[in-house]
């Protein structure tokens, strides 16, 4: 929710300070996701599958880290810099759906 709040603030900000605060809030909102998923993998999956799951999480983070800046840059070039908050909101919604699905598949 912190990331969505930051994206909304970035969307409505009329100053550099407001936009900067929005980016900071988005960073704080997204920062704990990766280590949190790594930690949860050991609790949600069978011991023999944990290594594979963490490997796939790591590979996905590398692909996202390499690809998303390029895609975001292309969207900004095609539309405008105002597409950045929408990219963040869309990513947050997508991430929420993935987490919801994983929670359903690995219900304890």
C-alpha positions in Angstrom: 0.0 0.0 0.0 2.9 2.3 0.7 4.1 1.9 -2.9 0.6 2.7 -4.3 0.4 5.8 -2.0 3.8 6.9 -3.4 2.7 6.3 -6.9 -0.5 8.4 -6.3 1.6 11.1 -4.7 3.9 11.1 -7.7 0.9 11.3 -10.0 -0.6 14.4 -8.3 2.6 16.1 -7.2 3.0 19.6 -8.5 6.5 20.1 -7.1 9.9 18.4 -7.2 9.6 17.8 -3.4 6.3 16.1 -3.7 7.4 13.9 -6.6 10.6 13.0 -4.7 8.6 12.0 -1.7 6.4 9.9 -3.9 9.4 8.1 -5.3 10.8 7.5 -1.8 7.5 6.0 -0.6 7.4 3.7 -3.7 10.9 2.5 -2.8 10.0 1.9 0.8 6.9 0.0 -0.3 8.7 -2.2 -2.8 11.9 -2.8 -0.9 10.9 -5.6 1.5 9.2 -7.7 -1.2 12.2 -9.6 -2.5 13.8 -10.6 0.8 10.3 -11.4 2.2 9.6 -13.8 -0.6 13.0 -15.5 -0.2 12.3 -16.0 3.5 8.8 -17.3 2.9 10.0 -19.9 0.3 11.5 -22.0 3.1 8.2 -22.1 4.9 5.8 -22.5 2.0 7.5 -25.1 -0.1 8.8 -28.6 0.4 12.4 -28.8 1.5 13.4 -30.5 -1.7 11.8 -27.7 -3.8 13.1 -24.7 -1.9 16.4 -24.5 -3.8 14.6 -24.5 -7.1 12.0 -21.9 -5.9 14.7 -19.5 -4.7 16.7 -20.0 -7.9 13.6 -19.0 -9.9 12.9 -16.0 -7.7 16.5 -14.9 -8.2 16.3 -15.4 -12.0 13.0 -13.5 -12.1 14.5 -10.6 -10.1 17.5 -10.4 -12.6 15.1 -10.4 -15.6 12.9 -7.8 -14.0 15.9 -5.6 -13.0 17.2 -5.8 -16.5 14.0 -5.5 -18.4 11.7 -3.2 -16.5 13.9 -0.1 -16.7 14.1 -0.5 -20.5 10.3 -1.0 -20.8 9.6 1.9 -18.5 12.0 4.1 -20.5 10.3 3.1 -23.7 6.8 3.9 -22.2 8.0 7.3 -21.0 9.5 8.0 -24.5 6.3 7.0 -26.2 3.8 8.6 -23.9 5.2 10.9 -21.3 6.9 10.9 -17.9 3.4 10.9 -16.4 3.2 7.2 -17.3 5.7 6.3 -14.5 3.1 6.3 -11.6 0.8 4.2 -13.8 3.6 1.7 -14.3 4.1 1.6 -10.6 0.4 1.1 -9.8 0.1 -1.5 -12.5 3.1 -3.4 -11.2 1.7 -3.2 -7.7 -1.6 -4.6 -8.7 0.1 -7.4 -10.7 2.3 -8.2 -7.8 -0.7 -8.3 -5.5 -2.5 -10.8 -7.8 0.6 -13.0 -7.9 0.9 -13.0 -4.1 -2.8 -13.8 -3.8 -2.4 -16.7 -6.2 0.7 -18.1 -4.4 -1.2 -17.8 -1.1 -4.0 -19.8 -2.5 -1.7 -22.5 -4.0 0.4 -22.8 -0.8 -2.3 -22.4 1.9 -1.2 -23.7 5.2 
